[in-house]
Amino acid sequence: MRQTVIPVLLLTGLVRSAGAQVPEPFQISVNVNLVVLNPVVRDRKGGFVSDLREQDFKVYEDGVLQSIKLFRHEDIPVTVGLVIDHSGSMRPKLADVITAAETFVQASRPDDRMFVVNFNEKVTMGLPDAIRTGGSVDALAHAISDTPTTGRTALYDATLRAFSQQGAGGPAKKVLIVVSDGGDNASAHTLAEVLETAMQSSVLVYTIGIFDEDDADKNPDVLSRLARATGGDAFFPAKNSEVVAICESIARDIRNQYTIGYVSSNTAKPGALRSIRLTAAAPGHGKLLVRTRTGYIAGGESQ
C-alpha cells in the first residue's frame, strides 16, 4: 500500500547565514529540509551538561559524518500532547496521573501549548484545541478527569491520533507524554504503524508505564520501544505516587535539550531507514552520555 511518509522536520529561519547576528525565531516552513535532533547530554553522575558548543558534537548518518547547519541550546516553546489511558485498569491510578499532569503544567513555560488525548476502546480529544499552559492547570485536569475509566485499551489508535494532532500547528518542538500500561486490545491500527510514524516524525515521546505486577495487559516493551524510537525516555514507577516526580523530571529534560540540525548527505531512496549516531566530547567533562533518536525514515513515498 502506498503511503505518504512524513518529513522529519521542515524549518526555516534556523540555518546560519553569513553575517547573521540574531537568530530567527522558530517557525515551520517548506524551504529547508533539516533532520532535527533534540539531544540531552548528561555527565557520569547523571547531571545535565549545558555548556557545550557546536564543535563539541559530531553527528553521523549511516556512519558518514554530517555537517551541522543548526545549533541552539535555549529554552524554547513546546507543543506537548498528553496521551492518557482511561481503560478500566486505570481507575485507581487516575488521581495520581491528574496530579502529575498538573505538576508538569506548572513546570512548563507559559507559552507552551498542550492538548489531551484520552482513550479506552475509543479515542477522544480532551480539549477542542491545544491551549497555552499559562493559567490552564484546571482546564487540563478537567480534560483528563471528565473521561470515564472503563472498557478496553486502544493505545495504538490514540498514539497515532496524537501524532496527527502534533501536525496541526503550534511551536515547532513537539513532545508526547504517553501514560498507559502498554497493552492494547482494541486498536484498529498496529504497533508497527505507530513505530513507523514515530520514525518518520520529529516528535519526542516520553512514556510512563503504570501497572500492577499481576496486570495481564501490561506491556512495558511497547512503551520502551516507542520512547527509544524517538529519542525520548521510558519510566516505570514502582508506586503510582512516583508519577508526579517523573513528570517533573520530564519537564526538566525538555528544558535542557540541545537543538541540532543537519541536511542529510545521504542519497538513499525516500522511505529508507537511516541510522543516526550523535557523540559529544569536551575538555574537562569526562565521558558524556548523549540521548537522542537513533534513526529516522527518510521523507518521500514508500510502498
Secondary structure by P-SEA (a helix, b strand, c coil): cbbbbbcccccccccccccccccccccccccccccccbbbbbccccccccccccccbbbbcccbbbbbccccccccccbbbbbbbbcccccccaaaaaaaaaaaaaaccccccbbbbbbccbbbbcccccccccccaaaaaaaaaccccbbbbaaaaaaaaaaaaaacccccbbbbbbbcccccccccccaaaaaaaaaaccbbbbbbbbbccccccccaaaaaaaaaacccbbbbbccccaaaaaaaaaaaaaaabbbbbbcccccccccbbbbbbbbbbbccccbbbbbcccccccccccc
